[in-house]
């Protein structure tokens, strides 16, 4: 039996970089968390401690800051610039994966007028991008996480198998809430990423709101289908959506009616345990690109 080195990569994780554009009196702010991972001829570093092919992770960190000095653009564009740089400048680097999280900031208002240089961190939603350059090929997976949405009606859940352990009652009207984590792979690395991203996000939100849901699975598939129908630039969509359960609170002990047949006003929000719905929606005529998804956990 021989013991050999398997697949490997290394890089600098979670480089926090904030870039302020001061070219006008009205400043803009970009807040990123950037992780780099390089693939290539690094076997000797693992097996023998030979660092002659190791581009240090400190150098990778400094490269992120240096590239930010020239402007960031969209997370996808920034990731492509970094990945192509790492692959193009070292002959022993054959692939690079750049993962970017982008945090939103909203302007503070003074007297109803948005301020030029004062901001507040927006909600928990995070924009994401993962760029993979593998030799001459480039793949871009955009996405978002923790997009929290809720419908106070327009959702049902019934018709499921019942056994001795089933206690959940069927319902024809319920609150449907989830925190969407979605990733979508583009068909090209040369796109108007800002415009397509905004369109995909809007499509998901509109579909969640408008589809009468018989299950969160149905809603998820409808959201992915709508994205592919409206956006030919997208090859596939993968989603992970926890079901944030809301149960009617029993107030009968206090002589108060709180049933759906009555007012149905007060709910208990249960954060755990939760159902976790994961799925993918894809075009059957677009080649798969699993290398684009390597190192992106949390999806089936």
KAWOJO-V85765 format. One record per pair of residues at least 12 apart in sequence whose ideal C-beta (glycine too) atoms are under 6 Angstrom apart, sorted by the first residue. I is the first residue (numbers start at 1). J is the second residue. Records with the same first field share a line. If there is no record, write none. Layout:
I: J + J
This chain:
5: 43 + 46 + 47
9: 37 + 39
11: 36 + 37 + 38 + 60
12: 36 + 57 + 60 + 61
13: 35
14: 33 + 35
15: 34 + 61 + 64
16: 33
17: 32 + 64 + 68
18: 31
19: 68 + 72
25: 116
26: 116
27: 117
29: 105 + 119
30: 72
31: 103
32: 100 + 102
33: 101
34: 64 + 100
35: 99
36: 60 + 98
37: 97
38: 86 + 93 + 96
39: 95
40: 92 + 93 + 94
41: 53 + 92
53: 92
55: 90
67: 81
74: 193 + 194
75: 100 + 102 + 129
76: 129 + 140 + 142 + 193
79: 98 + 100 + 129 + 131
80: 131
82: 98
83: 96 + 98 + 131 + 133
84: 133
87: 133
95: 134
96: 133
97: 132 + 295
98: 131
99: 130
100: 129
101: 126 + 128
102: 127
104: 122
105: 119 + 121
106: 120 + 122
107: 119
108: 120
124: 146
125: 146 + 147
126: 145
127: 144
128: 143
129: 142
130: 296
132: 291 + 292
134: 291
138: 189
139: 289 + 292
140: 186 + 189
141: 183 + 185 + 292
142: 184 + 197
143: 182 + 183
144: 182
145: 181
146: 179
147: 180
148: 179
149: 208
150: 177
151: 176
152: 175
153: 173
154: 212
155: 174 + 176 + 213
156: 172 + 214
157: 171
158: 170
173: 260
175: 246
176: 213
177: 244
178: 241 + 244
179: 242
180: 241
181: 240
182: 239
183: 238
184: 234 + 237
185: 235 + 236 + 292
186: 233
187: 233 + 235
191: 233
196: 233
199: 231
200: 227 + 231
203: 226 + 227 + 230
204: 223
207: 222 + 223 + 226
216: 243 + 277
217: 277
220: 239 + 241 + 277 + 279
224: 237 + 281
225: 281
235: 283 + 286
236: 282
237: 281
238: 280 + 299
240: 278 + 298 + 299
241: 277
242: 274 + 276
243: 274 + 275
245: 270
246: 267 + 269
247: 268
248: 267
249: 266 + 268
278: 299 + 300
